[in-house]
Amino acid sequence: MEMPVSYSFYSKVLYGKLREDVREILSTLCKYKDVDIITNAVFVDYVHQIVVLPPKLSISNFKGYLKGKSTLMIYDKCR
């Protein structure tokens, strides 16, 4: 069974080029895990997504993966 999940990432400044980079990175990471994105909203201080997870992924493992990998990828891109 697939289930929709909503989660947020908090940061102080997500605007301009960084906003587009974050959206692209999260979309890429979701594709790696075969996760469908229902909505994807990047605001100035947080990111909100609703996704549909395949049955093989747990919510907590996916959130940990997404937060960890996206942080490293954003850091590498913005250095």
Secondary structure, 3 states (H helix, E strand, C coil): CCEEEEEEEECCCCCCHHHHHHHHHHHHHHHHCCCEEEEEEECCCEEEEEEEECCCCCHHHHHHHHHHHHHHHHHHHHC
